[in-house]
Amino acid sequence: MAGTVDPEAQRTALMALSVIFIIGILVGNFALLYIILRRGCPLMNTRKFLIFTLAGGDILLALYSLIIFARKIFEKHFRLNCETEFVSMVYWNNYLPFVYGVGLLVLCGELCFRRKLRSTISNPCLASILVAAVPWIVGLILILPLTLAGFDTQTCRYDDSMTIGRLRAVVVISMVLPSVLAVIFALITNRMKIEAIADGYDTPSPEGTFLSEITTMLNAQVYPLSSTDANGQSEEDSTFKQAAYLPQTMPPTQAVALTPVSATQPASDQQDVQAAVSNEQTTLVVVAFVHAILTLPYALYTLSYIMNEDRVVLDPLARVVLGILLQWMVHLRSILTPIVWLLADRPPMEGSVKTEYLDTSPV
């Protein structure tokens, strides 16, 4: 006997899911934004500003698409105009998954070509804005034409231009390709030996850290022996004329060397930056796999069952449960990925390395 669907139970489940996911997405992503802002201006860090914008996209999902969906579930007679509801569904199902997948690809590219990017664009704010805009602009160019073309706002339906082939193309381009490519490029990036460069523009470069500085005294004098040469000019006069053109030397006791003295056994800055780069590589792999694992099942279900005319018809109850489960797995990504970013970007414990300058000149 085929299982029957209880509409009231389905409505209750969707109400609970919408509330839980709205709260979870807002808490996780606002916490991520708070941590990023607390550590400085995100525009000074290209990588963090891109993550910042992706978190903002998840917040928009909760405050726009999921709020509209929740109101439709809670208020039986709630109605919106066709354009608003359609844009909400496109952002929910196609645009945001595409932007997040492409965003991960951009993060991989930024990590691999960080030095090249900084040599090309010296302004950190401009570089951060341009890099963060890439996934959103590419989404506008590719996803919106595929989804909006042929949609009639009067009847709230597609015309004959929306074929089954085009529907499959929308799913493949918006969900399948970005997810798969993000995993592939994250794995490739993780296997590469990347030059250790800090992610922030305002972070000192390891090549120029703690160089010993020898300060010279501007009033150093040379005391020559006074004598007269054949021309009647004293050697003292000639010496002082040479001093006007040659750098003056000074006794070793006048040199002040500033060298770092560490209260503990600190790791070098080069090792710290290399560890941070390795952490970025690992985090990209984890986030890419989380995104793919939670996004691909719904995309494959849509392609192989919903859009397949030769499908084996499932039991109505199983079909409803499977559809709800896979669809909300896509939104679960908006809760889990901020947690991954937060755990990966934890700062080192304070007090582990303490470096100060001491005057090592002889008394």
Summary of the structure (lengths in Angstrom):
residues: 363
radius of gyration: 31.5
end to end distance: 96.8
largest distance: 126.2
contacts: 1017
relative contact order: 0.13
helix: 65%
strand: 6%
